[in-house]
Amino acid sequence: MTLLDIVIILVVVGLVMWLINAFIPMSAGIKGLLNAVVFVVVLIWILRVFGLVGEIPGVHIPRLM
């Protein structure tokens, strides 16, 4: 996976999160929880892509490319 692929995926995830936060009405608590979950998942994915974290038992994060 190239650096360009990673940047494109991060931009798409950011755009989707912005669209959800801007146009889907939901309470602030749910919105904050959704943002936190997406942030943690993306952070774990980035760490795995760069090889800083190995496999996490019981957690399956699929490879995107």
C-alpha positions as CSV (number, residue, x, y, z in Angstrom):
1,M,0.0,0.0,0.0
2,T,1.5,3.3,-1.1
3,L,1.5,6.5,0.9
4,L,-0.8,8.0,-1.7
5,D,-3.3,5.2,-1.1
6,I,-3.2,5.9,2.7
7,V,-3.7,9.6,2.2
8,I,-6.7,9.0,-0.2
9,I,-8.3,6.7,2.3
10,L,-7.8,9.2,5.1
11,V,-9.3,12.0,3.0
12,V,-12.4,9.8,2.1
13,V,-12.9,8.8,5.8
14,G,-12.6,12.4,6.8
15,L,-15.0,13.6,4.2
16,V,-17.6,10.9,5.1
17,M,-17.3,11.8,8.8
18,W,-17.7,15.5,7.9
19,L,-20.8,14.7,5.9
20,I,-22.3,12.6,8.7
21,N,-21.6,15.3,11.3
22,A,-22.9,18.1,9.2
23,F,-26.0,16.7,7.6
24,I,-27.3,13.8,9.9
25,P,-29.1,15.1,13.0
26,M,-28.1,13.3,16.1
27,S,-27.4,14.1,19.7
28,A,-24.0,15.4,20.7
29,G,-23.3,12.3,22.8
30,I,-23.8,9.9,20.0
31,K,-21.9,12.2,17.6
32,G,-18.9,12.3,20.0
33,L,-19.0,8.5,20.5
34,L,-19.1,7.9,16.7
35,N,-16.2,10.3,16.2
36,A,-14.2,8.6,18.9
37,V,-14.8,5.1,17.5
38,V,-13.9,6.1,14.0
39,F,-10.8,7.8,15.3
40,V,-9.6,4.7,17.2
41,V,-10.3,2.4,14.3
42,V,-8.4,4.6,11.9
43,L,-5.5,5.0,14.4
44,I,-5.2,1.3,14.8
45,W,-5.4,0.8,11.0
46,I,-2.6,3.3,10.4
47,L,-0.4,1.8,13.1
48,R,-0.9,-1.7,11.5
49,V,-0.2,-0.3,8.0
50,F,3.1,1.1,9.1
51,G,4.0,-2.0,11.1
52,L,4.0,-0.4,14.5
53,V,1.3,-2.8,15.9
54,G,1.0,-6.5,15.1
55,E,-2.1,-8.6,15.0
56,I,-4.6,-7.9,17.8
57,P,-6.2,-11.1,19.1
58,G,-9.9,-11.2,18.5
59,V,-10.0,-8.0,16.3
60,H,-10.2,-8.3,12.6
61,I,-9.5,-5.2,10.5
62,P,-9.5,-6.1,6.8
63,R,-6.9,-4.9,4.4
64,L,-8.3,-2.2,2.1
65,M,-5.9,-2.8,-0.8
